[in-house]
Amino acid sequence: MRAHRDKTAARRYFEKSIAQNGEPEAVTIDKSDASVAALEAINAERETPIKNRQTKYLDNIIDQDHCAIKRHTHPMLGFKNFRCARILLGCIEVAYMIAKGQMKDNGIRQTFAEQFYSLAA
């Protein structure tokens, strides 16, 4: 992130995100004017525009979901390198997805521990 969020930086972020993850139908963003301007500029060049949802409550749901991860990683005082951070954060995300029941179990009822251990096997 930049110290000053501007339209150019927001547009680069959206374009990079679209290139890596595909084209979304809708985007939930905060009330930043730079994000709105960048999304309008991108939509001007597209046949089907991306819906802009500026609801602070939908944005807060995403932030609240990552709050637990921040609580676990804060005492670690950082990571030695990006690879270690990616691995650890991925494990924490998977554990929370299992706990929330978001992992597909293919019709087999398994406990939290069984689902977690089946991923390691």
N, C-alpha and C positions, 0 to 999 in steps of 0.2 A: 504494500500500500504506500501511497505517496503522502507527504505531509499535507499537501493541498490537493483535494480531489477536484479534478477538472474534467471537462467533457472528453478531451483527448484520451486521458488515462482510463476513464470509464468505458469509452468505446473500444479501446485496445483490450480491456478486460473481457467485455462481452464477446468480441470477435474471437479471442483466444478460447474462451469457454465454449462457444458454439463449435469451433473447429475441433475441440477435444471431445465434446460430449454430444454433439448433434444439435439440431435446431429444436428449441423448445416451443410449445404452444403458448405458454404463459411464463412470466417471470415475476417473482415477488421481490420487491426492493424496498428500501427505506425511503424516506422523504427527501433524499439528496437531489438537488436540482441538476447536478452533473449526470447522475444516472438516468434521470428522465430525459435530458437533452440527448444523451448518447443513444438511448433506446429509440427515441423519435428519429434520429439520423439514420439508424440502422433500418428502421421500419420504412423509411422513405425509399430505400433501395430494394425492398422486398415486395414480392407479389402478395404473399399472405403475411400480414403484420403479426408480430409477437405481442400478445396481450400483456399489458402492464398492470400488475396488481400492487398498489401502494397501500397496503393495509399493515399497520404497525403490529397488529396482533398476529398475523400470519408470519411476519418476520420474527417476532418474539418466540414463536413455537420452535423455530430452527435454532435460535440462540439458546433457548432453555434446554434443548436437547444436548447441546455441546457444553453446557454448564458443568455437567458431571465429569466430563473428560478434563476440563480445566481444573476441577477440584483434585483429580488424581495426578495430573502432571505438574501442578504448581510446586509441590514439595520436592520434586526432582531437580529443580533449578536448571532446567534446560536439558538438551540432548547433546551427545558428543558429535553426531553427524545426522544428516538428513535421512539416511537409510535406517538408522535406529529409530528415529522419530516415526517414520512411516510404518515400520513393523509394529511398534508398540501401540500407536494410535489405531492401527487396523485391528489389533487384538481387542482393544477396549471397545471399539465400535461393534465388533462381532459379538462380544459378550453382552452388550446392551441390546443388540438386535434380538438375540436369543431370549433374553429376559423379557422383552416386550412381546415376544411371540411373532416376530417378523421374519423368522427364518422358515423356509419351506421344509416340511418334514416328510414329504412324499407319502402321507397317509399313515406313517408310523408314529405312534405316540411315544415321545421320549422326554425324559426329564431334562432340566437345564444342563446338568453335568454330562448326561449321555450325548446330547447334541454337541456340546463343546468338545468332548473327547472324540466323537465321530469325525469331526473336522481334522483332528490331528492324525487320525489313522489313515 
